[in-house]
Amino acid sequence: MKKFVAVAGNIGVGKSTLVEMLCAKLGWEPFYEPVADNPYLADFYKDMATWSFHSQVFFLAHRLRAHHQLAQRPTSVIQDRSVYEDAEIFAQNLFLQGHIQPRDYQTYRELYQTVMAFLPPPDLVIYLRASVATLVNRIECRGRDYERTIAPDYLASLNDLYEKWIAGFTLCPVLTVPADDLDYVAHPGHLNLIAAKVDEKLTGKEEVIFAPDEVARAAD
């Protein structure tokens, strides 16, 4: 039976890498967010207060379309970042920073909630949880110029929103992966452990955790 899995997590946590490696291991299809030619982006960076709402609506429409297409896919697929993160993390963060006005944010939320009521959720969300220190280290290691200016405080604010969102998320099962402790690039055993936990969650096991001794053995 085909499965639709979404990988969620903060900037630099390792979503794309996990999608690639899990799909190679499981023989599933990866889906990476295509580069969106957002016509508002240049204006957004010049004047966030004016253009945040427009930019976020564009990204939301783009990701909602992708979610719908993935739900219709005949084969199992793992998505790099979910539609939920657009609304619950990034748009909300812009609102909390004062870049989106309350009236516009209310309109955005109503649009998001209305459309999501008609879309099937994934079979599983894999949430990669990591400390700010881990995120900063991984961002530095991958060396993308446009990420060098990301402040730790910004990552911390996003982490807070991620934790709040995942704590109340009930649309489908969630597998929380302790990304501070698991390095699936350096240790194949860690990837095998995550794949095993994914299988447990998809087959209906109620409580799936990463015990410290399991993590330690997988690194050997």
Residue pairs with C-beta under 8 A, 6 or more apart in sequence:
2 73
2 74
2 75
2 76
2 77
3 28
3 76
3 77
3 123
3 124
3 202
4 70
4 71
4 73
4 76
4 77
4 79
4 120
4 122
4 123
5 28
5 76
5 77
5 78
5 79
5 122
5 123
5 124
5 125
5 126
5 198
5 202
6 78
6 79
6 81
6 82
6 84
6 122
6 124
6 125
6 126
7 15
7 18
7 19
7 78
7 79
7 80
7 81
7 82
7 125
7 126
7 128
8 15
8 81
8 82
8 84
8 85
8 125
8 126
8 127
8 128
8 162
8 166
9 15
9 127
9 128
9 129
9 130
9 162
9 179
10 128
10 130
10 135
10 155
10 158
10 159
10 162
11 135
11 139
11 147
11 150
11 155
11 158
12 135
12 136
12 138
12 139
12 142
12 147
12 150
12 155
13 128
13 129
13 130
13 134
13 135
13 138
13 179
14 128
14 130
14 138
14 179
14 184
14 185
15 80
15 81
15 128
16 32
16 80
17 184
17 185
18 126
18 128
18 177
18 184
18 194
19 30
19 31
19 32
19 78
19 79
19 80
20 30
21 184
21 185
21 191
22 28
22 78
22 191
22 194
22 195
22 198
23 29
23 30
23 78
25 191
25 192
25 195
26 76
26 195
28 75
28 76
28 77
28 78
29 73
29 75
29 76
29 77
29 78
30 77
30 78
30 80
31 66
31 70
31 77
31 78
31 79
31 80
32 80
33 63
33 66
33 80
33 81
34 66
36 58
36 59
36 62
38 44
38 55
38 58
38 59
38 62
39 58
40 51
40 54
40 55
40 58
41 55
43 50
43 51
43 54
43 55
44 51
44 52
44 54
44 55
48 94
48 99
49 98
49 99
52 94
52 99
52 100
53 100
53 101
53 104
53 105
53 107
53 108
56 86
56 90
56 91
56 94
56 100
56 108
57 108
57 111
59 86
59 90
60 83
60 86
60 87
60 91
60 108
60 111
60 112
63 81
63 83
63 86
64 83
64 115
64 116
64 119
66 79
66 83
67 79
67 82
67 83
67 119
68 119
70 77
70 79
71 119
71 120
79 122
82 122
82 125
83 116
83 119
84 125
84 165
84 169
84 171
85 162
85 165
86 112
87 108
87 109
87 112
88 161
88 165
89 158
89 161
89 162
89 165
90 158
91 100
91 105
91 108
91 112
92 161
93 157
93 158
93 161
94 100
95 102
95 105
96 157
100 108
121 171
121 172
122 172
123 172
123 173
123 202
124 172
124 173
124 174
124 175
124 198
124 201
124 202
125 169
125 172
125 173
125 174
125 175
126 174
126 175
126 177
126 194
126 198
127 162
127 166
127 174
127 175
127 176
127 177
128 177
128 179
129 162
129 163
129 176
129 177
129 178
129 179
129 180
130 138
130 179
130 180
131 159
131 180
132 152
132 155
132 156
132 159
134 179
134 180
135 155
135 159
136 152
136 155
139 147
139 148
139 150
166 174
166 176
173 201
173 202
175 197
175 198
175 201
175 208
177 194
177 197
177 210
178 210
178 215
181 210
181 212
181 215
182 190
182 193
182 194
182 210
182 215
182 218
183 190
183 219
184 190
184 191
184 194
187 218
187 219
189 217
189 218
189 219
189 220
190 215
190 218
190 219
192 218
193 210
193 214
193 215
193 218
197 208
197 210
200 208
201 208
